[in-house]
């Protein structure tokens, strides 16, 4: 058997790409020699693996407030606020979730992206899971790839939706605007399920479950079916108001500062305990306040109806 194949079988807690990286870096020795990934083994050899993760010096730790929903030796679950970028990038070099995590636990510097396994857009709130060990990172990555991690969201959409449903449309980069994503036939598979929680006169509160995790998936899919998220400056449309909207509703919708999207539930198999673990995060204050105003507008309209 090839060395890289044998190590993948013997050390399933590490990904094949990471094992190959260690072999090529000389951190794996067979009978006291440095092999290649494709070298064949006969059986009975002594293999020494120096499992030393690479540490990135470019992202510095910063003391930022974090709302930690759960923490153990294996993982951390964060309730991310609006306005917090997950990873450093163009225009956001620091003061990101990754900077904050490196301050909270310096050992995360030894993991890819400080253990962050998936992301939320800057102005999306809610739950994110972070691995604290290489073994946990590998196990959770495999769960993500196998679509075994359940991610549930709540959103407030423009327009009155008649029923729940499924959106199965591939998503790719927009051809002319590289910042945006769009539905396109040659894109990557993207599947979104949604259920109506409450209808208002011109808006709908929905619960959303993802099968896949494409960039901006929920925002792109709902805009595609002509029900963009309230406050979405990238994929939304002009401000739409129901006829005779109350002044409170006009003010609330005009001032809503972000896309009305919240990651409310996260469910996975705990990598160490090997049992189902689940966490929930209540709606943030801005979405709760908007829902109250929408309900009040609906009540006023019902009372004044001839």
C-alpha positions as CSV (number, residue, x, y, z in Angstrom):
1,X,0.0,0.0,0.0
2,X,1.2,3.6,-0.7
3,X,2.4,5.4,2.4
4,X,-0.2,8.2,2.1
5,X,-3.0,5.6,1.9
6,X,-1.6,3.6,4.8
7,X,-1.4,6.7,7.0
8,X,-4.9,7.8,6.1
9,X,-6.2,4.4,7.3
10,X,-4.0,4.3,10.4
11,X,-4.6,8.0,11.4
12,X,-8.2,8.7,10.4
13,X,-8.4,11.7,12.7
14,X,-6.2,13.7,10.2
15,X,-7.1,14.6,6.7
16,X,-5.3,13.1,3.7
17,X,-4.2,16.5,2.6
18,X,-2.6,17.2,6.0
19,X,-0.9,13.9,6.1
20,X,0.5,14.5,2.6
21,X,1.7,17.9,3.7
22,X,3.6,16.4,6.6
23,X,5.2,13.7,4.3
24,X,6.4,16.3,1.8
25,X,7.7,18.5,4.7
26,X,9.8,15.7,6.0
27,X,7.8,15.2,9.2
28,X,7.2,11.5,8.4
29,X,10.0,9.0,8.5
30,X,9.9,5.3,7.6
31,X,12.8,3.2,8.9
32,X,14.6,6.5,9.6
33,X,14.4,7.8,6.1
34,X,12.2,10.5,4.5
35,X,9.8,8.9,2.1
36,X,7.5,10.2,-0.7
37,X,3.7,10.0,-0.4
38,X,3.6,7.4,-3.2
39,X,6.3,5.1,-1.8
40,X,5.1,1.6,-1.2
41,X,5.2,-0.1,2.1
42,X,5.7,-3.9,2.6
43,X,4.2,-4.1,6.1
44,X,5.9,-4.2,9.5
45,X,7.8,-0.9,9.0
46,X,8.1,1.6,11.8
47,X,6.7,4.9,10.9
48,X,7.2,8.1,12.9
49,X,4.9,11.1,12.3
50,X,5.9,14.5,13.7
51,X,2.4,16.0,13.9
52,X,3.4,19.6,14.1
53,X,0.9,22.1,12.6
54,X,2.1,25.1,10.7
55,X,1.4,28.4,12.5
56,X,0.5,31.5,10.5
57,X,2.2,34.6,11.9
58,X,0.2,37.1,9.8
59,X,-3.0,37.2,11.8
60,X,-2.6,38.7,15.2
61,X,-4.7,38.0,18.3
62,X,-6.9,40.9,19.4
63,X,-9.0,41.2,22.6
64,X,-12.6,41.4,21.3
65,X,-15.8,40.5,23.0
66,X,-17.1,37.0,22.1
67,X,-20.5,35.5,23.0
68,X,-19.5,31.9,23.7
69,X,-22.5,29.6,23.7
70,X,-20.5,26.4,24.4
71,X,-16.9,25.5,25.0
72,X,-15.0,22.3,25.8
73,X,-11.6,20.8,25.0
74,X,-12.8,19.9,21.5
75,X,-14.8,22.8,20.1
76,X,-16.2,26.3,20.7
77,X,-19.7,27.5,19.6
78,X,-19.9,31.2,19.0
79,X,-23.0,33.4,18.6
80,X,-21.7,36.0,16.1
81,X,-23.1,39.5,16.2
82,X,-23.9,41.7,13.2
83,X,-21.0,43.7,11.9
84,X,-18.3,41.1,12.8
85,X,-16.3,39.8,9.9
86,X,-15.2,36.1,10.2
87,X,-11.9,36.1,8.5
88,X,-9.4,38.9,7.6
89,X,-9.5,40.0,4.0
90,X,-9.5,43.0,1.7
91,X,-11.0,45.9,3.6
92,X,-11.0,44.0,6.9
93,X,-7.4,43.3,7.9
94,X,-8.1,42.9,11.6
95,X,-10.8,43.0,14.4
96,X,-12.3,39.8,12.9
97,X,-13.7,36.7,14.6
98,X,-10.4,35.0,13.8
99,X,-8.4,37.7,15.6
100,X,-10.6,37.4,18.6
101,X,-10.4,33.6,18.7
102,X,-6.6,33.7,18.6
103,X,-6.7,36.0,21.6
104,X,-9.2,33.7,23.4
105,X,-7.1,30.5,22.7
106,X,-3.6,31.1,21.3
107,X,-3.3,27.3,20.5
108,X,-5.8,27.9,17.7
109,X,-3.0,29.4,15.6
110,X,-2.0,25.8,14.8
111,X,-5.2,25.1,13.0
112,X,-6.4,26.2,9.6
113,X,-8.2,29.6,9.9
114,X,-7.9,29.3,13.7
115,X,-10.3,26.3,13.6
116,X,-13.2,28.1,11.9
117,X,-15.0,25.6,9.8
118,X,-17.7,27.6,8.1
119,X,-18.6,31.3,7.9
120,X,-21.4,33.8,8.2
121,X,-21.6,37.0,6.2
122,X,-20.5,40.1,8.1
123,X,-24.1,41.3,8.8
124,X,-25.6,37.8,9.4
125,X,-25.9,36.9,13.1
126,X,-25.9,33.5,14.8
127,X,-24.1,30.3,15.5
128,X,-20.7,29.2,14.3
129,X,-18.6,26.1,15.4
130,X,-14.9,26.3,15.8
131,X,-12.6,23.2,16.2
132,X,-9.9,23.3,18.9
133,X,-7.9,20.3,17.8
134,X,-6.7,18.9,14.5
135,X,-8.7,15.7,15.1
136,X,-11.9,17.7,15.7
137,X,-11.2,19.9,12.7
138,X,-10.9,16.8,10.5
139,X,-14.0,15.1,11.9
140,X,-16.2,18.2,11.6
141,X,-14.9,19.0,8.1
142,X,-16.0,15.5,7.1
143,X,-19.4,16.0,8.6
144,X,-19.8,19.3,6.6
145,X,-18.8,17.5,3.4
146,X,-21.2,14.7,4.1
147,X,-23.9,17.2,4.9
148,X,-24.3,15.8,8.4
149,X,-24.2,19.2,10.2
150,X,-27.6,20.8,10.4
151,X,-27.7,24.5,10.1
152,X,-31.0,26.3,10.6
153,X,-31.7,30.0,10.0
154,X,-34.5,32.5,10.5
155,X,-35.1,35.2,7.9
156,X,-37.6,38.0,7.2
157,X,-38.3,38.3,3.5
158,X,-40.0,40.9,1.3
159,X,-43.4,39.7,-0.1
160,X,-46.0,37.3,1.2
161,X,-45.0,33.7,0.6
162,X,-47.9,31.2,0.2
163,X,-46.1,28.1,1.5
164,X,-42.7,26.6,2.2
165,X,-40.6,24.8,-0.4
166,X,-37.3,23.9,-1.8
167,X,-34.9,26.0,-3.9
168,X,-32.5,23.8,-5.9
169,X,-30.6,26.1,-8.2
170,X,-26.8,26.1,-8.7
171,X,-24.9,29.2,-7.6
172,X,-21.7,30.7,-9.0
173,X,-19.8,34.0,-9.2
174,X,-21.6,36.8,-11.0
175,X,-20.1,37.2,-14.5
176,X,-19.7,41.0,-14.4
177,X,-19.8,41.9,-10.6
178,X,-17.3,39.7,-8.9
179,X,-18.4,40.7,-5.5
180,X,-21.8,39.1,-6.0
181,X,-23.0,35.5,-6.4
182,X,-25.9,34.5,-8.7
183,X,-27.9,31.6,-9.9
184,X,-26.3,30.1,-13.0
185,X,-26.5,26.7,-14.7
186,X,-22.7,26.1,-14.5
187,X,-22.5,27.0,-10.8
188,X,-22.1,24.7,-7.9
189,X,-25.0,22.7,-6.5
190,X,-27.0,24.7,-3.9
191,X,-30.1,23.4,-2.1
192,X,-32.2,25.5,0.4
193,X,-35.3,24.3,2.2
194,X,-37.7,26.8,3.8
195,X,-40.9,26.9,5.9
196,X,-43.2,29.8,6.6
197,X,-43.4,30.8,10.3
198,X,-45.6,33.9,10.0
199,X,-47.1,36.0,7.1
200,X,-47.6,39.7,7.3
201,X,-49.2,42.1,4.9
202,X,-46.1,42.6,2.8
203,X,-43.4,40.3,4.4
204,X,-42.9,36.8,5.6
205,X,-40.9,35.3,8.5
206,X,-39.4,32.0,7.4
207,X,-37.2,29.2,8.8
208,X,-34.5,28.0,6.5
209,X,-32.4,24.8,6.4
210,X,-29.3,24.4,4.2
211,X,-28.2,21.2,2.5
212,X,-25.2,23.0,1.0
213,X,-23.2,26.0,2.1
214,X,-22.5,28.2,-0.8
215,X,-21.4,31.8,-0.5
216,X,-24.5,34.0,0.1
217,X,-26.7,31.0,-0.6
218,X,-29.8,32.0,1.3
219,X,-29.6,35.6,0.1
220,X,-29.1,34.6,-3.5
221,X,-31.8,31.9,-3.5
222,X,-34.5,34.1,-1.9
223,X,-33.7,37.0,-4.2
224,X,-34.0,34.5,-7.2
225,X,-37.6,33.6,-6.2
226,X,-38.3,37.3,-5.8
227,X,-38.5,37.3,-2.0
228,X,-35.2,39.0,-1.1
229,X,-34.3,39.4,2.5
230,X,-35.3,42.6,4.3
231,X,-32.3,45.0,4.4
232,X,-30.2,43.2,1.9
233,X,-28.3,45.9,0.1
234,X,-26.6,43.5,-2.3
235,X,-29.4,41.3,-3.5
236,X,-32.5,43.2,-2.4
237,X,-34.6,45.8,-4.2
238,X,-36.0,49.2,-3.4
239,X,-37.9,49.6,-0.2
240,X,-41.3,47.9,-0.6
241,X,-44.2,48.8,1.8
242,X,-47.7,47.4,2.1
243,X,-50.4,49.8,1.3
244,X,-51.2,52.0,4.3
245,X,-48.2,50.9,6.3
246,X,-48.0,52.4,9.8
247,X,-45.4,55.2,10.4
248,X,-43.6,52.8,12.7
249,X,-43.3,50.1,10.0
250,X,-42.1,52.7,7.5
251,X,-39.4,53.8,9.9
252,X,-38.4,50.3,11.0
253,X,-38.0,49.0,7.4
254,X,-36.2,52.2,6.3
255,X,-33.7,52.0,9.1
256,X,-33.1,48.2,9.2
257,X,-29.3,48.2,8.9
258,X,-28.6,44.7,7.5
259,X,-30.0,41.6,5.9
260,X,-32.5,40.1,8.3
261,X,-30.8,36.7,8.6
262,X,-29.9,34.8,11.8
263,X,-28.3,31.3,12.2
264,X,-30.6,30.0,15.0
265,X,-29.7,26.3,15.4
266,X,-26.6,24.1,15.0
267,X,-26.7,20.4,15.3
268,X,-23.7,18.0,14.8
269,X,-22.0,14.8,16.1
270,X,-19.6,15.8,18.8
271,X,-16.1,14.6,17.5
272,X,-15.0,13.4,20.9
273,X,-18.2,12.4,22.7
274,X,-19.6,10.8,19.4
275,X,-23.1,11.9,20.3
276,X,-25.5,14.4,18.9
277,X,-25.0,17.9,20.2
278,X,-27.3,20.9,19.5
279,X,-27.3,24.6,20.3
280,X,-29.8,27.4,19.7
281,X,-29.4,31.2,19.6
282,X,-32.5,33.4,20.0
283,X,-33.3,36.1,17.5
284,X,-31.2,39.2,17.9
285,X,-32.9,42.4,19.2
286,X,-33.2,44.1,15.8
287,X,-35.0,41.2,14.2
288,X,-37.3,40.8,17.2
289,X,-38.1,44.5,17.1
290,X,-38.9,44.4,13.4
291,X,-41.2,41.4,13.9
292,X,-43.1,43.2,16.6
293,X,-43.7,46.2,14.3
294,X,-44.8,43.9,11.5
295,X,-47.3,42.2,13.8
296,X,-48.6,45.6,15.0
297,X,-49.0,46.8,11.4
298,X,-51.0,43.7,10.6
299,X,-53.3,44.2,13.7
300,X,-53.9,47.9,12.8
301,X,-54.7,47.0,9.2
302,X,-57.2,44.3,10.4
303,X,-58.9,46.8,12.8
304,X,-59.3,49.5,10.2
305,X,-60.5,47.2,7.4
306,X,-64.1,48.1,6.3
